[in-house]
C-alpha cells in the first residue's frame, strides 16, 4: 500500500517570546525528494527541521505530514529518523548496540534487527568496528554510526541537522556521496539542514534558501545559481559571491556613475516595460573577462588585491567605489593598475533596487540554460 510522505507548511511561524525566528512558511516538501534547508547561522533552518521532527511546537500555522495535520502529534509517532550535528551516540554502548538500540526498544524481531544492521554496516563501511565504543572511533566513523542508526529505522522521513560539519573536507566529500546513495536506496522524504552551499548544491534535488526566518527561494540547484530570485540569493549562492552594483538605465545605456555601456538588445526588449530604471546589476566572478587593454562595452576598474585560490586567482577590483571580484587563471595583475571587465549578455542579472527581486531573464536565455 502506498504511503504519502509529503510535508506541507501552511502559514507556519515560530517565536521565542517576542522574537519571531520563522515567519509564515508556505511550501511543500515533495514525497521522496532530497530537500536542503540552506542559509546562514540564525536564519531559522534548524528550527524548521525541529518543527518537522516534533521537537519544537509551532507558534502559529499548521504542519502536515502524509496529508495529516501533525501539530499535536508527538515526535515518536511521526515515523522520523534524525541525525544530529553532534552524533548523540551512547558512550557506554558498542557500535552494534548503538545501531540496533532503537529497533530493540521497538521489539523488532531479532532476525530483522540483524538483517537491517548488517545492511547498514556494509553500506557505511563499518565492518570490523561493531564491537568498538564511540570513544575509540574517529569523527568520521562516529558520523557513519549515527547515519547507520538512522538508516535501520527505515522511517518515512529522514531528517539531518548539519551532520557533516564536524568532518574534514575529504571526509565531507565522501559522506555526501554516501548520503545520496542512502537516499537513492530507500527514497525517504529527505530534509537536510546546512549552511554549506557546496553540500546544498551537490546533495539537494531542490534547495529552500532561508534568511531571517523567511523563505527566499525554493528551486533546483541549477535555477538557484543561474536564476536567483533576489539579491540575497544571488550573493549567498556562489563562491566568491555575485558582484552587484547600483546602475541607471537611460536611453538603453547602462550607467555606472560616469561609465556608460550599451544595454544588449535582448535585455533592451526584456526591460522595455519596466518603468523603474534605477536597478542593481550583477555578474558572477566566474563569468567576467578581465583585460589590460581597453575594450568596447567594458567596465573600467582598478586592481586592489589578488588572492590565490589554487586553480584560479581572485582579482579584487574597485569599480566606482564598489569592490568586484573577477576570477582569472593567471596572476599577471598588479595592485593599482587599470583593467577592463566584460561579460556575455546571457550572464547578466538585473534586480529591482527597492524590492531586491530579480527582473527575470530574456526567454531565449532561459531556454539555453535548460
QUIURSUL-V735912 format. One record per backbone hydrogen bond with DSSP energy under -0.5 kcal/mol. CO is the residue of the C=O (numbers start at 0). NH is the residue of the N-H. E is the energy in kcal/mol with one decimal. If there is no record, write none. Layout:
co=CO nh=NH e=E
co=CO nh=NH e=E
This chain:
co=5 nh=65 e=-3.1
co=6 nh=28 e=-3.4
co=7 nh=63 e=-2.7
co=8 nh=10 e=-0.5
co=8 nh=26 e=-0.7
co=9 nh=61 e=-2.3
co=11 nh=24 e=-3.0
co=12 nh=58 e=-2.3
co=12 nh=59 e=-1.5
co=13 nh=20 e=-2.2
co=13 nh=21 e=-1.8
co=14 nh=16 e=-0.6
co=15 nh=18 e=-1.9
co=17 nh=19 e=-0.7
co=18 nh=15 e=-2.9
co=18 nh=20 e=-0.7
co=21 nh=13 e=-2.2
co=21 nh=23 e=-0.6
co=24 nh=10 e=-0.5
co=24 nh=11 e=-2.0
co=26 nh=8 e=-3.0
co=27 nh=29 e=-0.7
co=28 nh=6 e=-2.3
co=29 nh=32 e=-1.7
co=32 nh=34 e=-0.8
co=32 nh=189 e=-2.6
co=33 nh=204 e=-2.7
co=33 nh=205 e=-1.6
co=34 nh=36 e=-0.5
co=34 nh=191 e=-2.4
co=35 nh=37 e=-0.8
co=35 nh=207 e=-3.5
co=36 nh=193 e=-2.2
co=37 nh=209 e=-3.1
co=39 nh=42 e=-1.5
co=42 nh=212 e=-1.9
co=43 nh=47 e=-2.0
co=44 nh=48 e=-2.0
co=45 nh=49 e=-2.5
co=46 nh=50 e=-1.7
co=47 nh=51 e=-1.7
co=48 nh=52 e=-2.2
co=49 nh=53 e=-0.7
co=49 nh=54 e=-2.5
co=49 nh=55 e=-1.2
co=59 nh=12 e=-2.0
co=61 nh=9 e=-2.5
co=62 nh=69 e=-3.0
co=63 nh=7 e=-2.9
co=64 nh=67 e=-1.5
co=67 nh=64 e=-2.5
co=69 nh=72 e=-1.7
co=71 nh=73 e=-0.5
co=73 nh=76 e=-1.8
co=74 nh=77 e=-1.8
co=78 nh=155 e=-0.8
co=78 nh=156 e=-1.6
co=80 nh=158 e=-3.1
co=82 nh=160 e=-2.9
co=83 nh=86 e=-1.1
co=85 nh=87 e=-2.1
co=88 nh=90 e=-0.6
co=89 nh=92 e=-1.3
co=92 nh=133 e=-0.7
co=93 nh=97 e=-2.7
co=94 nh=98 e=-2.4
co=95 nh=99 e=-2.1
co=96 nh=100 e=-1.3
co=99 nh=103 e=-2.4
co=100 nh=104 e=-2.3
co=101 nh=105 e=-1.6
co=102 nh=107 e=-2.5
co=103 nh=106 e=-1.2
co=108 nh=112 e=-2.4
co=109 nh=113 e=-2.6
co=110 nh=114 e=-2.1
co=111 nh=115 e=-2.7
co=112 nh=116 e=-2.6
co=113 nh=117 e=-2.4
co=114 nh=118 e=-1.9
co=115 nh=119 e=-2.2
co=116 nh=120 e=-2.8
co=117 nh=121 e=-2.3
co=118 nh=122 e=-2.4
co=119 nh=123 e=-2.2
co=120 nh=125 e=-2.8
co=121 nh=124 e=-1.1
co=125 nh=128 e=-2.1
co=128 nh=131 e=-1.8
co=129 nh=95 e=-2.6
co=131 nh=94 e=-1.8
co=132 nh=135 e=-2.0
co=133 nh=136 e=-1.8
co=137 nh=141 e=-2.4
co=138 nh=142 e=-2.2
co=139 nh=143 e=-1.8
co=140 nh=144 e=-2.0
co=141 nh=145 e=-2.3
co=142 nh=146 e=-2.0
co=143 nh=147 e=-2.6
co=144 nh=148 e=-2.6
co=145 nh=149 e=-1.6
co=146 nh=150 e=-2.7
co=147 nh=151 e=-2.2
co=149 nh=152 e=-0.8
co=150 nh=153 e=-2.0
co=155 nh=188 e=-2.5
co=156 nh=80 e=-2.4
co=156 nh=158 e=-0.6
co=157 nh=190 e=-2.5
co=158 nh=82 e=-2.5
co=159 nh=161 e=-0.7
co=159 nh=192 e=-3.3
co=161 nh=164 e=-1.0
co=163 nh=166 e=-1.8
co=167 nh=171 e=-2.6
co=168 nh=172 e=-2.0
co=169 nh=173 e=-1.9
co=170 nh=174 e=-3.0
co=171 nh=175 e=-2.4
co=172 nh=176 e=-1.4
co=173 nh=177 e=-1.9
co=174 nh=178 e=-2.6
co=175 nh=179 e=-2.0
co=176 nh=180 e=-2.4
co=177 nh=181 e=-2.6
co=178 nh=182 e=-2.3
co=179 nh=183 e=-2.5
co=180 nh=184 e=-1.8
co=181 nh=185 e=-2.0
co=182 nh=186 e=-3.4
co=187 nh=189 e=-0.7
co=188 nh=157 e=-2.6
co=188 nh=190 e=-0.5
co=189 nh=34 e=-3.1
co=190 nh=159 e=-2.7
co=191 nh=36 e=-2.8
co=192 nh=161 e=-2.0
co=193 nh=38 e=-0.9
co=194 nh=196 e=-0.7
co=195 nh=199 e=-1.9
co=196 nh=200 e=-2.7
co=197 nh=201 e=-2.2
co=198 nh=202 e=-2.5
co=198 nh=203 e=-0.5
co=199 nh=203 e=-1.7
co=205 nh=35 e=-2.2
co=206 nh=208 e=-0.7
co=206 nh=218 e=-1.8
co=207 nh=37 e=-2.4
co=208 nh=215 e=-3.6
co=208 nh=216 e=-1.1
co=210 nh=213 e=-1.9
co=212 nh=22 e=-3.0
co=213 nh=210 e=-2.2
co=213 nh=215 e=-0.5
co=216 nh=208 e=-2.8
co=218 nh=206 e=-3.4
co=219 nh=223 e=-2.5
co=220 nh=224 e=-1.9
co=221 nh=225 e=-3.0
co=222 nh=226 e=-2.6
co=228 nh=357 e=-3.1
co=229 nh=233 e=-2.2
co=230 nh=234 e=-2.3
co=231 nh=235 e=-2.0
co=232 nh=236 e=-2.3
co=233 nh=241 e=-1.0
co=242 nh=282 e=-1.9
co=244 nh=280 e=-3.1
co=246 nh=278 e=-1.4
co=247 nh=249 e=-0.6
co=247 nh=254 e=-3.3
co=249 nh=252 e=-0.7
co=251 nh=262 e=-2.5
co=252 nh=249 e=-2.1
co=252 nh=254 e=-0.5
co=253 nh=255 e=-0.5
co=253 nh=260 e=-2.3
co=254 nh=247 e=-1.9
co=254 nh=256 e=-0.6
co=255 nh=258 e=-2.5
co=258 nh=255 e=-2.2
co=260 nh=253 e=-3.3
co=263 nh=267 e=-2.3
co=264 nh=268 e=-2.2
co=265 nh=269 e=-1.9
co=266 nh=270 e=-2.9
co=267 nh=271 e=-0.5
co=268 nh=271 e=-0.6
co=270 nh=273 e=-1.7
co=272 nh=274 e=-0.7
co=274 nh=276 e=-0.8
co=276 nh=248 e=-2.2
co=276 nh=278 e=-0.9
co=277 nh=352 e=-0.8
co=278 nh=246 e=-3.1
co=279 nh=350 e=-2.6
co=280 nh=244 e=-2.1
co=281 nh=348 e=-1.7
co=282 nh=242 e=-2.5
co=283 nh=286 e=-1.9
co=284 nh=287 e=-1.2
co=284 nh=326 e=-1.7
co=288 nh=341 e=-1.9
co=290 nh=339 e=-2.6
co=294 nh=297 e=-1.0
co=298 nh=340 e=-2.9
co=300 nh=338 e=-2.5
co=301 nh=317 e=-3.0
co=302 nh=335 e=-3.1
co=304 nh=315 e=-3.1
co=306 nh=308 e=-0.6
co=306 nh=313 e=-2.9
co=308 nh=310 e=-1.3
co=311 nh=308 e=-2.7
co=312 nh=314 e=-0.7
co=312 nh=327 e=-2.4
co=313 nh=306 e=-2.7
co=313 nh=315 e=-0.7
co=314 nh=325 e=-2.1
co=315 nh=303 e=-3.4
co=315 nh=304 e=-1.3
co=316 nh=318 e=-0.6
co=316 nh=323 e=-3.3
co=317 nh=301 e=-1.9
co=317 nh=319 e=-0.5
co=318 nh=321 e=-1.9
co=321 nh=318 e=-3.0
co=321 nh=323 e=-0.5
co=323 nh=316 e=-3.2
co=325 nh=314 e=-3.2
co=327 nh=312 e=-3.3
co=329 nh=331 e=-0.9
co=333 nh=336 e=-2.2
co=336 nh=302 e=-2.6
co=338 nh=300 e=-2.4
co=339 nh=290 e=-2.0
co=340 nh=298 e=-2.6
co=341 nh=288 e=-3.0
co=343 nh=346 e=-1.8
co=344 nh=347 e=-1.4
co=348 nh=281 e=-2.8
co=349 nh=358 e=-2.7
co=350 nh=279 e=-2.6
co=351 nh=355 e=-2.1
co=355 nh=230 e=-1.8
co=356 nh=351 e=-2.9
co=361 nh=364 e=-1.4
co=361 nh=365 e=-1.4
co=362 nh=366 e=-1.9
co=363 nh=367 e=-1.5
co=364 nh=368 e=-1.3
co=365 nh=369 e=-0.8
co=366 nh=369 e=-0.6
